[in-house]
């Protein structure tokens, strides 16, 4: 049964790895709180790879659209829009597979879908009220990705460079960059403050209208 008496405002936040997507999402979340904003992280919807050995998992192309479990992601966003709580999978990048844990995500007036391919799937785009592409220079994105993967994912510099040249860079050009054409808003130079302020102002207006209705 739908627990929300209105249609949630769904925001898609896409962009290359290290572009600043998370900064945009966290600004929206910090501005309005978890009661008003639910976040769905596409990174947690990589396909389950329990049937593969760790060596084979490490060699997979994680920057290709086929690496994701699209049916589950679409199903979960639809459920949130219908007022249902979901059990979002939790992906463990240190083992290149889903964790045994899940993350409960409750429905909210604003739903943010963040990920490399947030604007890639037509079914997802059709559910979005606002589509954002965070556009950041390639060298900045690479440095941020390298810092993150070393600090959070236990990767070596050689493996990061090899992965960037073999899959990240070509997949960005082939699949991620083209989704910019679907965006309602393109944030140049990454998640810059004036652009993020415009987005939070729009969300504040939507939430204000919901409270008055």
C-alpha positions in Angstrom: 0.0 0.0 0.0 1.3 3.5 -0.9 2.3 5.3 2.3 3.2 8.5 0.4 0.2 10.8 -0.4 2.1 12.4 -3.3 4.5 11.4 -6.0 8.2 11.6 -4.8 10.6 14.0 -6.6 13.2 11.7 -8.1 16.7 13.2 -8.9 19.2 11.4 -11.1 22.9 12.3 -10.5 25.3 11.0 -13.1 28.8 11.6 -14.2 32.2 10.0 -14.5 34.1 8.3 -11.7 35.5 11.0 -9.4 33.4 13.8 -11.0 31.7 14.9 -7.7 28.4 13.1 -7.8 28.6 12.2 -4.2 29.3 15.8 -3.3 26.0 16.8 -4.9 24.1 14.0 -3.2 25.6 14.8 0.2 24.8 18.5 -0.1 21.1 17.6 -0.9 21.1 15.2 2.0 22.7 17.6 4.4 20.3 20.4 3.5 17.1 18.5 4.0 17.9 15.4 6.2 17.1 11.7 5.9 13.4 12.2 6.7 13.0 14.1 3.5 15.7 12.5 1.2 16.4 8.9 0.4 19.5 7.9 -1.5 19.9 5.0 -3.9 23.6 4.3 -4.7 24.0 2.6 -8.1 27.5 1.4 -7.0 25.6 -1.1 -4.7 23.8 -2.6 -7.6 26.7 -4.3 -9.3 25.7 -7.8 -10.2 26.2 -10.6 -7.6 29.4 -12.5 -8.5 29.4 -15.3 -6.0 29.8 -17.8 -8.8 33.1 -16.4 -9.8 36.6 -16.8 -8.2 38.2 -13.7 -6.7 40.7 -13.7 -9.6 38.0 -13.7 -12.2 36.0 -11.0 -10.4 39.0 -8.7 -10.3 39.3 -8.8 -14.1 35.6 -7.9 -14.8 34.8 -4.6 -16.5 33.0 -2.6 -13.8 32.7 0.5 -16.0 30.3 -1.2 -18.5 26.5 -0.9 -18.2 26.3 -4.7 -18.2 28.1 -4.9 -14.8 24.9 -3.7 -13.1 21.7 -5.4 -12.0 19.3 -3.2 -13.8 16.1 -5.1 -13.1 16.7 -5.0 -9.3 17.6 -1.3 -9.4 14.5 -0.3 -11.4 12.3 -2.5 -9.1 13.7 -0.8 -6.0 13.2 2.7 -7.3 9.6 1.8 -8.3 9.0 0.4 -4.8 10.3 3.6 -3.1 8.0 5.6 -5.3 5.2 3.4 -4.2 5.9 4.1 -0.5 7.7 0.8 0.2 11.0 0.4 2.1 13.7 -1.5 0.2 16.6 -3.7 1.2 19.3 -2.1 -0.9 22.3 -4.5 -1.5 25.7 -3.5 -0.1 28.6 -4.0 -2.4 32.1 -4.7 -1.0 34.7 -3.4 -3.3 37.5 -5.1 -1.4 36.2 -8.5 -2.5 34.5 -7.4 -5.8 31.2 -8.8 -4.7 28.0 -8.1 -2.8 28.2 -8.2 1.0 25.9 -10.5 2.9 24.4 -7.3 4.4 21.7 -5.1 3.0 20.9 -1.5 3.7 17.3 -0.5 4.5 16.2 2.6 2.5 12.8 4.2 3.4 10.6 6.1 1.0 10.9 9.9 1.2 9.5 13.0 -0.6 12.9 13.2 -2.5 14.7 10.2 -3.9 18.3 10.7 -5.2 19.7 8.0 -7.6 23.5 8.5 -7.8 25.8 6.6 -10.1 27.9 6.5 -13.2 25.0 5.3 -15.3 22.2 7.1 -13.4 20.9 8.5 -16.7 21.6 5.5 -18.9 18.5 3.4 -18.5 15.3 4.7 -20.1 13.0 3.1 -17.4 15.0 5.0 -14.7 15.0 8.2 -16.6 11.2 8.0 -17.0 10.9 8.1 -13.2 13.1 11.1 -12.7 11.8 14.7 -12.1 15.3 16.2 -12.4 18.3 14.7 -14.3 21.8 16.0 -13.4 25.1 15.3 -15.1 28.3 16.3 -13.1 30.9 17.3 -15.7 34.5 17.3 -14.5 37.8 17.4 -16.3 39.3 13.9 -16.9 42.6 14.6 -15.0 40.7 15.8 -11.9 38.5 12.7 -12.0 41.5 10.4 -12.4 43.3 11.9 -9.4 40.2 11.6 -7.2 39.6 8.0 -8.3 43.2 7.1 -7.5 43.1 8.7 -4.1 39.8 6.9 -3.3 40.8 3.5 -4.5 44.1 3.5 -2.6 42.5 4.8 0.6 39.2 2.9 0.6 39.5 -0.1 -1.7 43.0 -1.3 -1.0 44.2 -1.0 -4.7 47.7 -0.5 -5.8 48.7 2.5 -8.0 49.6 0.2 -10.9 46.3 -1.6 -10.8 44.4 1.7 -10.8 46.4 3.1 -13.7 45.9 -0.1 -15.7 42.2 -0.2 -15.0 41.8 3.4 -15.9 43.5 3.0 -19.3 41.9 -0.4 -20.1 38.2 0.2 -19.1 37.5 3.5 -17.2 38.6 5.9 -19.8 37.2 4.1 -22.9 33.9 3.2 -21.2 33.5 6.8 -20.0 33.7 8.0 -23.6 31.5 5.2 -25.0 28.8 5.0 -22.4 28.9 7.7 -19.7 29.7 10.9 -21.6 26.8 10.3 -24.1 24.2 10.3 -21.3 24.9 14.0 -20.8 22.4 14.7 -23.6 19.6 13.4 -21.3 20.5 15.9 -18.5 18.2 18.7 -17.5 21.1 20.3 -15.7 24.9 20.0 -16.4 27.2 21.0 -13.7 30.4 22.4 -15.3 33.7 22.1 -13.4 32.1 19.5 -11.1 30.0 20.1 -8.0 30.6 23.8 -7.8 28.9 25.8 -5.1 26.6 28.0 -7.2 25.3 25.1 -9.2 24.6 23.0 -6.1 22.9 26.0 -4.6 20.5 26.1 -7.6 19.7 22.4 -7.1 19.1 22.7 -3.4 16.9 25.7 -4.0 14.8 23.7 -6.4 14.5 20.8 -4.0 13.5 23.3 -1.2 10.7 24.6 -3.5 9.5 21.1 -4.2 9.5 20.2 -0.5 7.7 23.4 0.4 5.0 22.7 -2.1 4.5 19.2 -0.7 4.2 20.6 2.8 1.5 23.1 1.7 -0.5 20.5 -0.2 
